Amino acid sequence: MFKLLESFIAVYETRNFSKAAAELFLSQPTISVRISRLESQLDTTLFDRKGRTEIQATENAKRFYPTALKILADWRAAQSTIADHQQTKWPFKIAASHTTATTLLPTIVRGLIPYIAQLQLEISLHNSDDILAMLAEHQADLGLIEKPSIQDGVSRYEIARDQLVLAGNLKSPIWLLREQGSGVLHYTQQYLRAKNIVPEQIVRVKSNTMIAALLAEGLGQSIISKDTLIPDTPFVDIGEDFHRSLYLLTPEHAQNSENAVIIAQLLQAIQDHKSL
C-alpha cells in the first residue's frame, strides 16, 4: 500500500509518469501499474490521461492527496520510531536563497533552537525559482526567498524587508549578474529596463558572496542587497522601488504534523513581532 501511495504522490506532484518514475528510480511501467492498482483499490479514477505525457489530476485525486501525504508520513514516522526507539528525529529541510541565507536564515534557525533536539535539520542554498519548485514537490519543509513568486500548493508569507542598491565601480563596463531564476536577477532586469541600460559586458556569478567580494575590489558593478555588502564597498540608493519583501514559503500540506506545528509557531512568533 505504501509503495502505491508513494507513486501516487510523485505522479500528483510532477503531473508526469516519466518524471515520477525518475524521481523514485523506477520504470514508467511500474509507476503505471501502481497507479492502476491504487485506482482499483479506491474504486475511482485518480488521473485523466491526455496523450502519452499529459495527465490531469481528478477531483478525487485532489481530495486524496493530503490524506496520502499524512498516511505516508505517519508510516515513515513509525518506521523511524522502531529504528531508533530512544529518540525520533523528524526531517526538517530548509531551502534558502543566496540573499536570505545571509540576512534571514540565522534568525529562522535561532527560532528552531527549542526544537533542535527532535529535528534532523538540513539547510541548502538555491535560487528563488528552484526553491519554489522544491516546496511544491515537498522536497523542502520551509523556503526563504526574495522573489515575489507564487505557485499552487505553496503558501507564501512576507516576513521581512530588504534594500537593493547599485554597488561597486559604477564606471565599470562590467555587470555582475546572477543566474536565471534568481530573485536578485529579477530586480536587476527591472532596473536595467527602467534605465535603458544594455550592459557592455556581463559576467554570470551564481553566488551573492562572490559578487560582494568582487564589488569590494572594484571589479564591476551590480544590483545587490545592501545587507550583504562587504564594509566600505561603494554603493548608491536606487529608490523605493527596490526596497523589496523577503518571503517564507511552506507547502500547503506539511509532510507531518510535528513540522506543521513548528512552522505554525515560527509564523506566529513573526506575526507577533517576537524575538526569534
Backbone bond lengths (Angstrom), bond angles and torsions (degrees), N, CA, C in turn:
res aa  C-N    CA-C-N  psi(-1)  N-CA   C-N-CA  omega(-1)  CA-C   N-CA-C  phi
1 M - - - 1.466 - - 1.534 111.56 -
2 F 1.343 116.10 -42.51 1.462 118.61 -174.83 1.531 111.82 -69.82
3 K 1.321 117.70 -31.84 1.461 120.21 174.78 1.523 110.44 -67.07
4 L 1.321 116.27 -34.81 1.468 119.69 177.14 1.530 109.96 -65.63
5 L 1.321 116.24 -43.01 1.468 120.60 179.51 1.525 110.73 -65.12
6 E 1.326 116.95 -41.71 1.458 121.35 178.81 1.530 110.37 -59.78
7 S 1.318 116.78 -42.44 1.467 120.48 178.88 1.525 111.27 -68.05
8 F 1.345 116.33 -40.92 1.463 119.80 177.73 1.522 111.28 -59.13
9 I 1.339 117.13 -46.23 1.462 121.22 -178.93 1.522 110.74 -61.75
10 A 1.326 117.36 -42.49 1.465 120.79 -179.75 1.528 111.27 -64.33
11 V 1.328 117.20 -42.02 1.467 120.14 179.26 1.530 110.12 -68.74
12 Y 1.324 116.94 -40.93 1.467 120.72 -179.17 1.530 110.66 -61.46
13 E 1.336 116.44 -41.86 1.461 120.07 -175.72 1.525 112.63 -78.07
14 T 1.332 118.11 -30.87 1.462 120.19 -178.80 1.518 113.07 -95.96
15 R 1.359 115.95 -19.12 1.467 121.42 -175.77 1.526 111.32 55.01
16 N 1.328 114.98 33.22 1.463 118.82 -176.14 1.532 108.52 -158.10
17 F 1.338 117.21 124.30 1.455 120.73 -178.10 1.527 111.72 -66.85
18 S 1.320 117.07 -38.97 1.465 120.34 -178.57 1.524 110.98 -66.53
19 K 1.345 116.53 -43.49 1.465 119.58 179.41 1.522 110.74 -66.18
20 A 1.321 116.35 -39.05 1.468 119.81 178.15 1.522 110.48 -63.07
21 A 1.335 116.22 -41.61 1.461 120.38 179.05 1.524 111.03 -62.76
22 A 1.335 116.58 -43.40 1.469 120.39 179.16 1.524 110.92 -63.98
23 E 1.313 116.30 -39.25 1.462 121.22 -179.10 1.528 111.28 -63.62
24 L 1.335 116.42 -35.34 1.465 121.17 -177.33 1.529 112.73 -99.01
25 F 1.338 116.28 4.37 1.470 121.99 -179.51 1.534 110.79 57.28
26 L 1.321 114.30 45.74 1.460 121.47 178.43 1.525 109.40 -126.49
27 S 1.328 116.85 169.75 1.459 120.26 174.29 1.525 109.41 -83.88
28 Q 1.330 115.82 155.11 1.464 119.52 178.44 1.530 112.11 -61.03
29 P 1.351 119.70 -41.50 1.469 118.88 177.69 1.528 112.86 -59.14
30 T 1.336 117.29 -35.02 1.461 120.29 178.19 1.521 110.72 -63.78
31 I 1.331 116.37 -43.07 1.463 120.46 178.03 1.527 109.83 -62.14
32 S 1.319 117.08 -44.77 1.463 121.01 -179.33 1.527 111.65 -60.51
33 V 1.335 115.89 -42.20 1.469 120.06 179.16 1.519 110.80 -64.27
34 R 1.330 116.52 -42.15 1.468 120.10 -179.50 1.531 111.43 -64.12
35 I 1.334 116.65 -41.68 1.463 119.43 179.44 1.528 110.15 -65.54
36 S 1.320 116.62 -42.47 1.470 120.08 178.24 1.520 111.06 -61.42
37 R 1.332 116.30 -40.25 1.461 120.36 -179.94 1.534 110.89 -66.07
38 L 1.330 116.23 -40.43 1.458 119.71 178.78 1.523 110.58 -66.91
39 E 1.327 117.17 -41.86 1.462 120.75 177.22 1.526 110.77 -59.94
40 S 1.330 116.01 -38.31 1.459 120.30 178.86 1.524 110.86 -65.91
41 Q 1.329 116.59 -42.91 1.455 120.26 -178.82 1.524 111.88 -67.75
42 L 1.333 116.19 -34.66 1.464 120.39 179.81 1.528 112.32 -88.03
43 D 1.326 115.48 -9.44 1.460 121.58 -178.76 1.524 111.54 56.00
44 T 1.341 115.37 48.22 1.460 120.44 179.06 1.523 109.20 -156.56
45 T 1.318 116.04 163.83 1.462 121.94 173.78 1.526 108.40 -94.87
46 L 1.313 117.04 127.62 1.459 121.69 -178.53 1.528 112.67 -97.29
47 F 1.337 115.87 -30.41 1.465 119.16 -177.78 1.529 109.48 -137.54
48 D 1.325 114.71 136.52 1.458 120.75 171.95 1.516 108.06 -93.84
49 R 1.320 117.23 121.47 1.458 121.35 -179.27 1.519 110.05 -88.76
50 K 1.332 115.58 126.83 1.461 121.81 177.76 1.521 108.00 -121.42
51 G 1.316 116.20 92.63 1.455 119.83 -176.77 1.514 110.78 83.25
52 R 1.327 116.37 -164.70 1.463 121.13 -173.73 1.517 112.62 -80.59
53 T 1.336 118.32 -27.52 1.466 119.79 -174.26 1.517 113.50 -120.06
54 E 1.316 118.30 -32.14 1.468 120.32 -173.61 1.526 110.81 -82.52
55 I 1.329 115.69 127.94 1.456 120.95 175.77 1.523 109.39 -133.28
56 Q 1.318 115.32 157.24 1.456 120.95 -179.78 1.526 108.76 -134.09
57 A 1.337 116.05 132.33 1.459 120.54 179.46 1.524 109.86 -71.11
58 T 1.323 116.72 136.73 1.463 121.39 176.60 1.526 109.36 -79.34
59 E 1.330 116.27 169.33 1.461 120.67 177.95 1.526 110.90 -61.51
60 N 1.351 116.97 -37.58 1.463 119.66 177.44 1.530 111.19 -64.41
61 A 1.331 117.09 -36.54 1.466 120.34 177.58 1.526 110.15 -64.53
62 K 1.335 116.83 -41.34 1.465 120.55 179.27 1.524 111.19 -63.55
63 R 1.339 115.79 -36.87 1.464 118.80 178.73 1.532 111.29 -72.70
64 F 1.330 116.25 -33.72 1.454 120.98 -175.55 1.526 113.11 -79.75
65 Y 1.339 117.66 -24.77 1.466 122.41 -173.77 1.532 113.48 -55.18
66 P 1.349 120.30 -51.58 1.476 118.93 179.21 1.523 112.57 -60.58
67 T 1.328 116.42 -37.17 1.466 119.94 178.85 1.523 111.11 -65.88
68 A 1.318 116.36 -41.93 1.471 120.34 179.11 1.527 110.69 -62.06
69 L 1.340 116.60 -41.16 1.465 120.06 177.39 1.525 111.07 -59.24
70 K 1.329 116.25 -44.95 1.466 120.72 -177.94 1.523 111.38 -66.79
71 I 1.330 117.23 -44.43 1.464 120.65 -179.98 1.529 110.39 -59.74
72 L 1.339 116.10 -45.91 1.455 119.59 -178.14 1.524 111.00 -67.80
73 A 1.341 116.84 -40.00 1.469 120.18 178.72 1.519 111.13 -63.51
74 D 1.335 116.40 -42.16 1.467 120.25 178.71 1.528 111.19 -63.52
75 W 1.333 116.60 -39.74 1.465 120.45 179.08 1.528 110.63 -64.43
76 R 1.339 116.52 -43.96 1.463 119.74 179.68 1.526 110.64 -65.58
77 A 1.328 115.89 -36.85 1.465 119.70 177.49 1.527 110.26 -63.94
78 A 1.330 116.70 -40.48 1.465 120.74 178.53 1.524 110.59 -63.41
79 Q 1.339 116.22 -42.05 1.463 119.76 178.00 1.528 110.90 -62.39
80 S 1.333 115.51 -41.44 1.461 120.42 -179.57 1.521 111.18 -64.82
81 T 1.334 115.89 -38.54 1.461 120.46 179.85 1.525 111.29 -62.20
82 I 1.321 115.63 -40.52 1.460 119.98 179.35 1.531 110.65 -70.29
83 A 1.340 115.67 -39.50 1.468 119.92 -178.56 1.521 111.53 -66.68
84 D 1.321 116.29 -33.49 1.471 120.30 -179.51 1.519 107.83 -137.41
85 H 1.339 116.39 84.51 1.454 120.39 -173.82 1.514 112.80 -70.90
86 Q 1.332 117.48 -17.00 1.453 119.34 -178.53 1.528 111.76 -75.75
87 Q 1.307 116.56 -38.18 1.465 119.33 -177.59 1.526 110.16 -158.87
88 T 1.310 116.00 126.86 1.454 121.39 177.30 1.527 109.01 -95.51
89 K 1.314 116.12 125.88 1.459 120.21 177.24 1.520 108.50 -110.76
90 W 1.314 115.89 133.06 1.459 121.06 -177.51 1.521 109.70 -94.71
91 P 1.330 118.06 130.27 1.472 119.68 175.07 1.529 110.41 -61.23
92 F 1.318 116.19 133.71 1.466 120.97 177.96 1.524 106.94 -140.82
93 K 1.342 115.27 108.43 1.456 120.80 -174.11 1.524 110.71 -107.49
94 I 1.331 114.95 127.96 1.466 121.73 176.99 1.524 108.27 -111.94
95 A 1.317 116.43 130.16 1.468 122.17 174.47 1.523 107.61 -114.49
96 A 1.328 116.96 119.66 1.466 121.70 -175.54 1.525 110.49 -118.38
97 S 1.330 115.60 143.79 1.459 120.07 173.27 1.525 108.75 -76.94
98 H 1.321 116.76 169.37 1.460 121.03 -175.00 1.529 111.87 -63.10
99 T 1.330 117.08 -39.95 1.462 119.51 179.81 1.518 111.17 -72.04
100 T 1.329 117.57 -47.86 1.464 119.74 -176.66 1.525 111.71 -67.77
101 A 1.346 117.88 -24.99 1.463 120.51 177.48 1.520 110.60 -62.29
102 T 1.336 116.18 -30.33 1.462 120.95 179.85 1.519 111.88 -89.56
103 T 1.329 116.71 -41.17 1.463 120.28 -170.50 1.515 114.91 -94.56
104 L 1.330 117.59 -29.94 1.465 121.01 -169.56 1.527 113.53 -119.93
105 L 1.312 117.36 -34.18 1.464 121.02 -174.02 1.533 113.40 -56.45
106 P 1.340 119.72 -43.62 1.474 118.16 -179.86 1.530 112.88 -57.67
107 T 1.331 116.88 -36.74 1.461 120.22 179.01 1.522 110.88 -66.63
108 I 1.339 116.51 -42.15 1.460 120.44 179.89 1.522 110.88 -64.93
109 V 1.333 116.85 -45.57 1.468 119.99 179.49 1.527 110.42 -62.28
110 R 1.339 116.96 -38.41 1.462 119.78 176.75 1.526 110.31 -59.85
111 G 1.322 116.56 -36.07 1.449 120.56 178.69 1.514 113.13 -69.38
112 L 1.339 116.91 -20.14 1.458 121.13 179.34 1.528 113.28 -90.23
113 I 1.333 117.70 -5.13 1.459 121.37 -177.09 1.536 112.34 -53.52
114 P 1.354 119.56 -41.98 1.476 118.39 -179.48 1.525 113.78 -62.69
115 Y 1.349 117.48 -19.47 1.458 121.00 -176.29 1.528 112.53 -108.13
116 I 1.333 117.04 2.68 1.457 120.16 -167.27 1.530 112.46 -62.31
117 A 1.342 116.92 -29.91 1.460 120.03 -178.25 1.519 112.30 -68.47
118 Q 1.331 117.27 -23.22 1.457 120.17 -177.49 1.524 112.91 -104.69
119 L 1.334 117.10 5.29 1.465 120.66 -176.92 1.523 111.85 -113.61
120 Q 1.321 115.44 143.34 1.459 121.62 164.03 1.528 105.23 -97.39
121 L 1.315 115.94 86.23 1.458 121.24 -171.70 1.522 110.71 -81.53
122 E 1.332 115.19 129.39 1.465 121.92 179.21 1.523 108.22 -132.51
123 I 1.330 116.80 129.89 1.471 122.09 -177.46 1.524 108.78 -123.43
124 S 1.332 116.22 132.18 1.460 120.50 178.55 1.521 110.56 -134.82
125 L 1.327 115.82 159.24 1.459 123.04 -174.39 1.522 109.89 -111.69
126 H 1.344 116.93 129.67 1.467 121.88 -178.19 1.525 108.74 -149.50
127 N 1.352 116.70 170.75 1.460 117.76 171.35 1.528 109.35 -83.99
128 S 1.327 116.33 168.51 1.464 121.28 -170.78 1.523 113.33 -60.88
129 D 1.340 117.13 -42.84 1.466 119.78 -178.77 1.524 111.68 -63.18
130 D 1.334 116.62 -40.84 1.460 120.23 179.46 1.525 111.05 -65.29
131 I 1.324 116.47 -37.94 1.466 120.44 179.52 1.524 110.08 -64.60
132 L 1.315 116.78 -42.70 1.461 120.49 178.72 1.526 110.35 -58.48
133 A 1.328 116.76 -43.66 1.466 120.70 178.95 1.526 111.19 -65.37
134 M 1.327 117.17 -38.84 1.460 121.02 179.66 1.530 111.14 -62.37
135 L 1.332 116.79 -41.64 1.469 119.93 179.22 1.528 110.56 -66.55
136 A 1.327 117.03 -40.47 1.467 120.75 -179.92 1.520 111.61 -64.17
137 E 1.339 116.40 -30.94 1.462 121.32 -177.02 1.529 112.19 -99.97
138 H 1.344 116.78 11.99 1.469 122.43 178.27 1.530 112.44 57.93
139 Q 1.325 116.76 36.96 1.452 121.44 174.29 1.522 111.35 -95.57
140 A 1.334 116.72 -2.22 1.460 122.40 175.47 1.522 108.20 -149.88
141 D 1.328 115.49 153.09 1.467 120.80 -179.86 1.520 112.03 -94.83
142 L 1.320 116.27 -22.97 1.463 120.21 -177.66 1.522 108.02 -151.59
143 G 1.323 116.41 136.68 1.459 120.82 179.04 1.518 110.90 -125.09
144 L 1.322 116.30 150.02 1.457 122.66 177.91 1.527 107.71 -128.29
145 I 1.337 116.69 117.53 1.462 120.30 -177.06 1.526 109.82 -138.51
146 E 1.350 114.94 167.58 1.469 119.78 176.53 1.524 112.27 -120.06
147 K 1.315 117.35 0.89 1.462 121.11 -179.63 1.530 109.65 -94.81
148 P 1.332 118.90 131.72 1.476 120.98 -175.33 1.524 112.47 -77.38
149 S 1.331 115.74 64.01 1.460 121.29 -177.49 1.519 110.55 -103.47
150 I 1.331 115.88 152.87 1.461 121.21 176.73 1.526 108.49 -133.20
151 Q 1.332 115.67 157.97 1.459 120.70 178.73 1.517 108.76 -158.59
152 D 1.326 115.64 145.50 1.462 120.14 177.30 1.529 109.97 -57.33
153 G 1.322 115.81 138.95 1.455 120.55 177.81 1.508 114.59 86.41
154 V 1.348 117.05 0.35 1.465 121.09 -178.71 1.529 109.31 -126.67
155 S 1.336 116.20 129.65 1.464 121.79 176.25 1.522 108.79 -94.84
156 R 1.341 116.30 139.92 1.465 120.94 -177.22 1.523 109.93 -123.65
157 Y 1.342 116.27 135.39 1.462 121.72 -179.28 1.527 108.85 -130.26
158 E 1.330 116.52 128.16 1.461 120.43 174.85 1.526 108.41 -79.78
159 I 1.327 117.37 121.20 1.465 118.87 -174.10 1.529 113.74 -125.05
160 A 1.336 119.10 -7.08 1.464 120.37 179.70 1.520 109.22 -162.78
161 R 1.335 115.01 171.20 1.458 121.68 177.56 1.521 109.19 -123.09
162 D 1.340 114.87 155.72 1.451 121.07 -175.76 1.528 108.18 -145.49
163 Q 1.327 116.79 149.79 1.467 121.01 179.55 1.519 110.18 -115.06
164 L 1.335 115.89 124.06 1.457 121.49 173.03 1.524 109.67 -91.66
165 V 1.329 115.72 141.21 1.463 121.16 178.88 1.521 108.96 -132.31
166 L 1.335 116.23 164.58 1.456 122.08 171.97 1.518 106.77 -95.88
167 A 1.332 116.87 119.66 1.465 120.22 -171.20 1.517 111.29 -130.09
168 G 1.352 113.63 164.01 1.464 121.07 176.98 1.520 112.24 100.93
169 N 1.314 115.98 -152.45 1.458 122.95 178.32 1.526 108.64 -86.41
170 L 1.326 116.97 99.44 1.465 121.22 -173.08 1.530 113.32 -70.70
171 K 1.335 117.29 -7.45 1.463 120.58 175.60 1.534 111.77 -97.15
172 S 1.304 116.60 -4.16 1.464 120.22 -177.84 1.524 110.39 -73.00
173 P 1.332 117.60 140.89 1.467 120.62 175.33 1.536 112.36 -78.52
174 I 1.335 116.07 -6.10 1.470 121.02 -175.45 1.522 109.88 -93.07
175 W 1.335 115.90 126.29 1.463 121.58 173.59 1.532 108.71 -108.84
176 L 1.307 115.20 127.95 1.459 121.88 176.42 1.522 108.07 -92.94
177 L 1.332 116.81 114.37 1.461 121.40 -174.74 1.522 110.26 -120.88
178 R 1.339 114.50 144.75 1.456 120.93 174.92 1.529 110.12 -76.51
179 E 1.343 116.06 173.14 1.458 122.06 -177.77 1.524 111.22 -80.26
180 Q 1.337 116.52 166.43 1.456 121.74 175.90 1.530 109.83 -58.82
181 G 1.333 115.29 138.64 1.451 120.62 -178.50 1.507 113.09 97.57
182 S 1.329 117.45 -11.33 1.461 121.52 179.39 1.520 110.72 -77.65
183 G 1.330 115.90 140.69 1.464 120.13 175.78 1.516 111.81 -64.72
184 V 1.340 116.97 -39.59 1.469 120.32 179.64 1.522 110.22 -64.10
185 L 1.336 117.85 -39.86 1.465 120.02 178.21 1.526 110.68 -62.27
186 H 1.320 117.11 -38.20 1.468 122.11 177.87 1.529 110.33 -53.90
187 Y 1.330 117.24 -46.74 1.465 121.19 -178.93 1.526 111.66 -77.40
188 T 1.322 116.99 -33.09 1.460 119.99 177.42 1.527 110.76 -61.20
189 Q 1.327 116.01 -43.27 1.465 120.03 178.82 1.527 110.83 -63.15
190 Q 1.328 116.94 -37.31 1.469 120.23 175.64 1.528 110.57 -60.84
191 Y 1.327 116.84 -44.43 1.461 121.75 -178.42 1.533 110.95 -64.39
192 L 1.311 116.42 -46.03 1.464 119.91 -178.38 1.521 111.22 -63.49
193 R 1.337 117.24 -39.88 1.470 120.19 177.34 1.520 111.08 -65.05
194 A 1.338 116.58 -43.34 1.470 120.68 -177.47 1.524 111.26 -64.08
195 K 1.331 117.50 -33.76 1.463 122.10 -177.31 1.537 112.51 -96.71
196 N 1.341 115.75 2.73 1.472 120.66 -177.78 1.526 111.88 53.71
197 I 1.318 115.30 43.06 1.467 121.22 -179.90 1.524 109.45 -99.17
198 V 1.335 115.53 129.35 1.456 121.49 171.48 1.520 106.56 -115.87
199 P 1.330 118.26 104.18 1.471 120.29 -175.66 1.522 112.42 -55.99
200 E 1.343 115.30 136.62 1.464 119.79 177.49 1.523 110.96 -69.64
201 Q 1.317 115.57 -41.31 1.455 120.72 -179.20 1.528 109.07 -136.24
202 I 1.330 116.99 135.77 1.464 122.09 -179.83 1.524 109.28 -121.92
203 V 1.311 114.76 132.33 1.471 121.34 173.10 1.526 106.89 -118.86
204 R 1.332 117.47 121.36 1.465 122.02 178.85 1.527 109.41 -85.76
205 V 1.320 115.26 127.23 1.467 121.09 -178.34 1.526 107.74 -130.75
206 K 1.321 117.87 120.83 1.457 121.69 -175.76 1.526 112.63 -91.02
207 S 1.310 116.69 37.72 1.461 120.12 -179.69 1.516 110.08 -160.74
208 N 1.342 117.14 125.01 1.465 120.61 174.59 1.524 111.22 -63.93
209 T 1.330 116.22 -35.31 1.469 119.77 -179.08 1.523 110.63 -62.47
210 M 1.323 117.24 -42.96 1.471 120.11 178.21 1.525 110.81 -67.01
211 I 1.338 116.63 -39.90 1.467 119.31 178.35 1.527 109.84 -61.56
212 A 1.326 117.00 -44.95 1.471 120.72 179.94 1.527 110.75 -59.78
213 A 1.347 117.70 -40.20 1.462 121.07 179.50 1.526 111.28 -65.92
214 L 1.328 117.23 -40.80 1.464 120.74 178.76 1.525 111.05 -67.25
215 L 1.325 116.84 -41.41 1.462 120.48 179.33 1.528 110.88 -62.79
216 A 1.330 116.45 -38.38 1.464 120.53 -179.75 1.523 111.99 -62.80
217 E 1.339 115.92 -26.49 1.468 121.64 178.67 1.526 111.93 -92.78
218 G 1.345 117.06 4.34 1.456 120.63 179.33 1.515 113.78 75.61
219 L 1.337 117.04 19.26 1.463 121.39 -176.24 1.526 109.81 -96.59
220 G 1.344 116.13 78.01 1.451 120.82 178.49 1.513 112.64 100.24
221 Q 1.341 115.22 178.95 1.454 122.06 177.38 1.523 109.01 -133.30
222 S 1.338 116.04 159.08 1.451 119.50 -175.89 1.517 110.31 -164.88
223 I 1.335 115.53 156.18 1.459 122.15 168.00 1.526 106.81 -85.93
224 I 1.321 116.80 128.71 1.462 120.10 -174.34 1.524 109.50 -154.22
225 S 1.317 116.71 156.31 1.457 120.78 175.91 1.527 109.85 -64.46
226 K 1.311 115.88 131.63 1.467 120.79 179.40 1.521 111.12 -57.80
227 D 1.337 116.38 -35.92 1.465 120.55 -176.11 1.522 113.34 -71.71
228 T 1.337 118.02 -13.33 1.468 119.98 -179.53 1.529 112.69 -99.36
229 L 1.342 117.63 -1.86 1.460 120.91 -178.75 1.529 111.39 -71.48
230 I 1.326 115.80 145.14 1.461 121.35 170.96 1.521 107.63 -72.58
231 P 1.343 119.13 137.12 1.476 121.19 -179.05 1.521 112.90 -49.76
232 D 1.333 114.71 141.82 1.471 124.72 178.55 1.527 113.81 76.11
233 T 1.340 117.42 4.99 1.464 119.34 172.54 1.529 108.55 -71.80
234 P 1.341 119.00 127.33 1.471 119.91 -179.64 1.530 111.46 -68.03
235 F 1.334 115.99 143.22 1.460 120.77 177.99 1.519 109.56 -154.77
236 V 1.335 115.52 163.24 1.466 121.13 174.46 1.519 109.03 -130.39
237 D 1.318 115.87 145.67 1.471 122.33 176.13 1.530 108.04 -71.60
238 I 1.329 117.72 134.75 1.461 120.68 -179.03 1.533 112.02 -114.00
239 G 1.328 116.87 15.10 1.455 119.50 169.89 1.512 115.76 104.80
240 E 1.328 114.03 168.31 1.462 122.42 -176.68 1.530 112.62 -63.74
241 D 1.337 116.75 -27.69 1.466 119.04 -179.58 1.523 112.36 -62.37
242 F 1.324 116.27 -16.06 1.453 120.20 -178.32 1.532 111.83 -112.91
243 H 1.333 114.64 21.93 1.458 121.04 164.32 1.523 104.56 -94.45
244 R 1.294 118.02 113.44 1.458 121.59 -168.90 1.528 111.16 -118.81
245 S 1.320 114.45 168.47 1.460 121.27 177.91 1.533 110.31 -93.75
246 L 1.307 114.65 151.54 1.462 121.72 170.45 1.526 107.23 -110.64
247 Y 1.325 116.26 140.67 1.462 120.08 -170.13 1.529 112.29 -122.98
248 L 1.317 114.20 146.88 1.460 122.41 169.47 1.517 107.65 -106.07
249 L 1.331 116.40 130.45 1.462 122.37 -179.36 1.529 109.71 -112.88
250 T 1.314 115.77 143.24 1.465 120.97 172.25 1.525 108.43 -139.62
251 P 1.335 117.72 151.59 1.470 118.76 171.52 1.527 109.01 -65.33
252 E 1.325 117.03 146.61 1.458 119.57 177.70 1.518 111.56 -62.72
253 H 1.334 116.56 -30.12 1.465 121.14 178.93 1.523 108.05 -120.87
254 A 1.341 116.81 104.95 1.461 120.65 179.64 1.520 110.23 -63.57
255 Q 1.346 115.42 149.16 1.461 119.47 -175.53 1.524 112.74 -74.95
256 N 1.321 118.64 -17.91 1.457 120.25 171.28 1.520 109.11 -153.99
257 S 1.312 115.75 159.44 1.459 121.03 -173.18 1.519 111.99 -66.55
258 E 1.336 117.77 -31.69 1.463 120.77 -179.22 1.529 110.92 -63.87
259 N 1.332 116.83 -46.89 1.461 119.85 178.76 1.521 111.11 -65.47
260 A 1.331 117.19 -35.89 1.462 120.70 178.04 1.526 110.57 -60.82
261 V 1.320 116.74 -41.38 1.470 121.03 179.66 1.521 110.13 -65.93
262 I 1.333 117.15 -44.37 1.463 121.36 -179.22 1.523 110.64 -61.63
263 I 1.330 116.50 -45.44 1.469 120.37 -179.91 1.521 110.55 -63.83
264 A 1.323 117.06 -42.02 1.466 120.78 179.23 1.521 111.00 -61.31
265 Q 1.321 117.87 -40.27 1.457 121.02 -179.91 1.526 111.50 -69.98
266 L 1.338 116.90 -36.85 1.463 120.27 174.73 1.528 110.99 -60.46
267 L 1.334 115.46 -47.92 1.467 120.50 -179.20 1.521 111.24 -63.02
268 Q 1.332 116.70 -40.16 1.461 119.75 179.58 1.517 110.89 -63.98
269 A 1.348 116.83 -40.61 1.452 120.78 178.14 1.519 111.35 -62.14
270 I 1.342 115.69 -40.90 1.461 119.94 178.14 1.522 111.33 -64.93
271 Q 1.325 116.31 -45.70 1.466 121.17 -178.86 1.521 111.93 -65.11
272 D 1.318 116.82 -31.24 1.462 120.74 179.00 1.518 112.54 -86.01
273 H 1.344 115.55 2.82 1.477 121.90 -179.45 1.523 111.33 58.44
274 K 1.330 115.90 36.25 1.456 119.38 176.65 1.510 108.62 -83.49
275 S 1.331 115.29 159.58 1.453 120.48 175.47 1.507 108.72 -81.12
276 L 1.346 115.46 119.27 1.452 119.76 177.29 1.515 110.20 -77.04
